């Protein structure tokens, strides 16, 4: 008998946090297992101005926190801090080193207000506690595993999270050219000094240009763009999907819910492949699981979010930009 589950589609991966909060009725309140199938760990610690939401906040507050506080690589740690997840399994195509025994980790709020998050190895926290003769009761402890898909064990109920870039990936989409309109004053400031602060951000290459009386920053205007070694053929994609599905069918028989991230706006999933990957993946998941629903994140927040940066040649500062 097929296990019942629900699929949620997100455009970018931080929206998975919003889905987890929305769909907590499908999970245990705390201590869930997350199987994260992705070319990236997404285990970064966010810099927060707004505290991590509690269990009783409304959907509008969760959406505000998701879109204004989290990034595409910093959404799992807040869920751990809340206690939603206790075990994280990161499944990647090729890890440098895998582990069957858990890396024991922690995350806590250094100001006890849910904003200044910090984390690391549990052993470091324990040594600090021993020296201070205290016990860090506010720290959330969790177990972290780096594995290949063939390594995962047989699980009971889990939360399954899949990024399409696992199947084919643009290694560094930040190298893709981006044009942003700026003021004449900003252009003059940039051209006047080699020590302009924006030159020292890790964007790659940055240039300023004046075109038809308007001024722009160009990020990564590279004459010889790099090809990603992680982008693979459609045949390889299908083979990878088939492998994942075969192992999921055998070893993860009860996914409480499934999030699927497109990663097409950020550029990590190739623009000419994301739709094929998604179509094949969902069809395969529906074959092995009883999928009760397939919901896009915009149906949860009841808002259409404009897509910027895919086809638009420029982002204009006077526009009403979605953050």
Secondary structure in CASP SS format (residue, H / E / C, confidence):
PFRMAT SS
TARGET T0000
AUTHOR 0000-0000-0000
METHOD secondary structure of the structure
MODEL  1
X C 1.00
X C 1.00
X C 1.00
X E 1.00
X E 1.00
X E 1.00
X E 1.00
X E 1.00
X E 1.00
X E 1.00
X C 1.00
X C 1.00
X C 1.00
X C 1.00
X H 1.00
X H 1.00
X H 1.00
X H 1.00
X H 1.00
X H 1.00
X H 1.00
X H 1.00
X C 1.00
X H 1.00
X H 1.00
X H 1.00
X C 1.00
X C 1.00
X C 1.00
X C 1.00
X C 1.00
X E 1.00
X E 1.00
X E 1.00
X E 1.00
X E 1.00
X E 1.00
X C 1.00
X C 1.00
X C 1.00
X C 1.00
X C 1.00
X C 1.00
X C 1.00
X C 1.00
X C 1.00
X C 1.00
X C 1.00
X C 1.00
X C 1.00
X C 1.00
X C 1.00
X C 1.00
X C 1.00
X C 1.00
X C 1.00
X C 1.00
X C 1.00
X H 1.00
X H 1.00
X H 1.00
X H 1.00
X H 1.00
X H 1.00
X H 1.00
X H 1.00
X H 1.00
X H 1.00
X H 1.00
X C 1.00
X C 1.00
X C 1.00
X C 1.00
X C 1.00
X C 1.00
X H 1.00
X H 1.00
X H 1.00
X H 1.00
X H 1.00
X H 1.00
X H 1.00
X C 1.00
X C 1.00
X E 1.00
X E 1.00
X E 1.00
X E 1.00
X E 1.00
X E 1.00
X E 1.00
X C 1.00
X C 1.00
X C 1.00
X C 1.00
X C 1.00
X C 1.00
X C 1.00
X C 1.00
X C 1.00
X C 1.00
X C 1.00
X E 1.00
X E 1.00
X E 1.00
X E 1.00
X E 1.00
X E 1.00
X E 1.00
X C 1.00
X C 1.00
X C 1.00
X C 1.00
X C 1.00
X C 1.00
X C 1.00
X E 1.00
X E 1.00
X E 1.00
X E 1.00
X E 1.00
X H 1.00
X H 1.00
X H 1.00
X H 1.00
X H 1.00
X H 1.00
X H 1.00
X H 1.00
X H 1.00
X H 1.00
X H 1.00
X C 1.00
X C 1.00
X C 1.00
X C 1.00
X C 1.00
X C 1.00
X C 1.00
X E 1.00
X E 1.00
X E 1.00
X E 1.00
X E 1.00
X E 1.00
X E 1.00
X E 1.00
X C 1.00
X H 1.00
X H 1.00
X H 1.00
X C 1.00
X C 1.00
X C 1.00
X E 1.00
X C 1.00
X C 1.00
X E 1.00
X E 1.00
X E 1.00
X E 1.00
X E 1.00
X E 1.00
X H 1.00
X H 1.00
X H 1.00
X C 1.00
X C 1.00
X C 1.00
X C 1.00
X C 1.00
X C 1.00
X H 1.00
X H 1.00
X H 1.00
X C 1.00
X C 1.00
X E 1.00
X E 1.00
X E 1.00
X E 1.00
X E 1.00
X C 1.00
X H 1.00
X H 1.00
X H 1.00
X H 1.00
X H 1.00
X H 1.00
X H 1.00
X H 1.00
X H 1.00
X C 1.00
X C 1.00
X C 1.00
X C 1.00
X H 1.00
X H 1.00
X H 1.00
X H 1.00
X C 1.00
X C 1.00
X C 1.00
X C 1.00
X C 1.00
X E 1.00
X E 1.00
X E 1.00
X E 1.00
X E 1.00
X E 1.00
X C 1.00
X C 1.00
X E 1.00
X E 1.00
X E 1.00
X E 1.00
X E 1.00
X E 1.00
X C 1.00
X C 1.00
X C 1.00
X C 1.00
X C 1.00
X C 1.00
X C 1.00
X C 1.00
X C 1.00
X C 1.00
X C 1.00
X C 1.00
X C 1.00
X C 1.00
X H 1.00
X H 1.00
X H 1.00
X H 1.00
X H 1.00
X H 1.00
X H 1.00
X H 1.00
X H 1.00
X H 1.00
X H 1.00
X H 1.00
X H 1.00
X H 1.00
X H 1.00
X H 1.00
X H 1.00
X H 1.00
X E 1.00
X C 1.00
X C 1.00
X E 1.00
X E 1.00
X E 1.00
X E 1.00
X E 1.00
X E 1.00
X E 1.00
X C 1.00
X C 1.00
X C 1.00
X C 1.00
X C 1.00
X C 1.00
X C 1.00
X C 1.00
X C 1.00
X C 1.00
X C 1.00
X C 1.00
X H 1.00
X H 1.00
X H 1.00
X H 1.00
X H 1.00
X H 1.00
X H 1.00
X H 1.00
X H 1.00
X H 1.00
X H 1.00
X H 1.00
X H 1.00
X H 1.00
X H 1.00
X C 1.00
X E 1.00
X E 1.00
X E 1.00
X E 1.00
X E 1.00
X E 1.00
X E 1.00
X H 1.00
X H 1.00
X H 1.00
X H 1.00
X H 1.00
X C 1.00
X C 1.00
X C 1.00
X C 1.00
X C 1.00
X C 1.00
X C 1.00
X C 1.00
X C 1.00
X C 1.00
X C 1.00
X C 1.00
X C 1.00
X E 1.00
X C 1.00
X C 1.00
X C 1.00
X C 1.00
X C 1.00
X C 1.00
X C 1.00
X C 1.00
END
